[in-house]
Amino acid sequence: MRQIIEGIVVTGDQRGRELGFPTANVLVDENQVASSEGVFAGYVTRADGTIYASAISVGRRPTFYADTAQCLVEAHLLDFAGDLYGEHLIVEIVEHVRSQERFESVDELIDQIREDVANVRAIATLPRS
Ligand SMILES: Cc1cc2nc3c(=O)[nH]c(=O)nc-3n(C[C@H](O)[C@H](O)[C@H](O)COP(=O)(O)O)c2cc1C
């Protein structure tokens, strides 16, 4: 189920940093998102051509918003620290990891994302084949 999504990184709620898993929020047309909502393993290619294994969330952040129409594509780039705002990214979705969930606490979400990242590391290996 490989899918490519491209777009510019926009400012999100800036909560990802607090959670310990900063994400690049990629601005996309709703109709560019053929995948259903979920958490995915994949790769992000930066404007300079560098590639990062990434944990990708496609969804509406149900832990924080009870009812929102906005579906976001967010990528946490593994082993990357820096600023991506305004940059054009190519996001490649490779494998579905799990469904979006509404967690009772932020700590539960953090524990789950930690596990997601470990799973992504095993799936999205580098250098990519
Ligand atoms: C790998 C990964 C998995 C995620 N899974 C969920 C989820 O199951 N439920 C949820 O409400 N949000 C999930 N999120 C989204 C986070 O809620 C979101 O990244 C965080 O609130 C920061 O949002 P911001 O970038 O707008 O500040 C996930 C994010 C990542 C990177």
The ligand as a MOL file (V3000), in Angstrom:
LIG
                    3D

  0  0  0     0  0            999 V3000
M  V30 BEGIN CTAB
M  V30 COUNTS 31 33 0 0 0
M  V30 BEGIN ATOM
M  V30 1 C 3.5210 8.0110 15.4180 0
M  V30 2 C 2.3580 8.8590 15.8520 0
M  V30 3 C 1.1840 8.2580 16.2480 0
M  V30 4 C 0.0990 9.0260 16.6650 0
M  V30 5 N -1.0540 8.4000 17.0940 0
M  V30 6 C -2.0720 9.1390 17.5820 0
M  V30 7 C -3.2520 8.4960 18.1040 0
M  V30 8 O -3.4110 7.2680 18.0780 0
M  V30 9 N -4.2150 9.2980 18.6420 0
M  V30 10 C -4.1020 10.6750 18.7020 0
M  V30 11 O -4.9960 11.3210 19.2230 0
M  V30 12 N -3.0220 11.2990 18.1660 0
M  V30 13 C -2.0150 10.5750 17.6240 0
M  V30 14 N -0.9080 11.1980 17.0950 0
M  V30 15 C -0.9450 12.6580 16.8990 0
M  V30 16 C -0.5240 13.4480 18.1120 0
M  V30 17 O -1.6630 13.6890 18.9010 0
M  V30 18 C 0.0450 14.7820 17.6010 0
M  V30 19 O 1.2240 14.5260 16.8870 0
M  V30 20 C 0.3430 15.7100 18.7410 0
M  V30 21 O -0.8430 16.0760 19.3780 0
M  V30 22 C 1.0690 16.9750 18.2580 0
M  V30 23 O 0.2530 17.7020 17.4020 0
M  V30 24 P 0.7880 19.0700 16.7690 0
M  V30 25 O 1.8690 18.7450 15.7830 0
M  V30 26 O -0.4140 19.6960 16.0900 0
M  V30 27 O 1.2900 19.8850 17.9110 0
M  V30 28 C 0.1880 10.4450 16.6780 0
M  V30 29 C 1.3800 11.0490 16.2410 0
M  V30 30 C 2.4650 10.2810 15.8520 0
M  V30 31 C 3.7340 10.9660 15.4140 0
M  V30 END ATOM
M  V30 BEGIN BOND
M  V30 1 1 1 2
M  V30 2 1 2 3
M  V30 3 2 2 30
M  V30 4 2 3 4
M  V30 5 1 4 5
M  V30 6 1 4 28
M  V30 7 2 5 6
M  V30 8 1 6 7
M  V30 9 1 6 13
M  V30 10 2 7 8
M  V30 11 1 7 9
M  V30 12 1 9 10
M  V30 13 2 10 11
M  V30 14 1 10 12
M  V30 15 2 12 13
M  V30 16 1 13 14
M  V30 17 1 14 15
M  V30 18 1 14 28
M  V30 19 1 15 16
M  V30 20 1 16 17
M  V30 21 1 16 18
M  V30 22 1 18 19
M  V30 23 1 18 20
M  V30 24 1 20 21
M  V30 25 1 20 22
M  V30 26 1 22 23
M  V30 27 1 23 24
M  V30 28 2 24 25
M  V30 29 1 24 26
M  V30 30 1 24 27
M  V30 31 2 28 29
M  V30 32 1 29 30
M  V30 33 1 30 31
M  V30 END BOND
M  V30 END CTAB
M  END
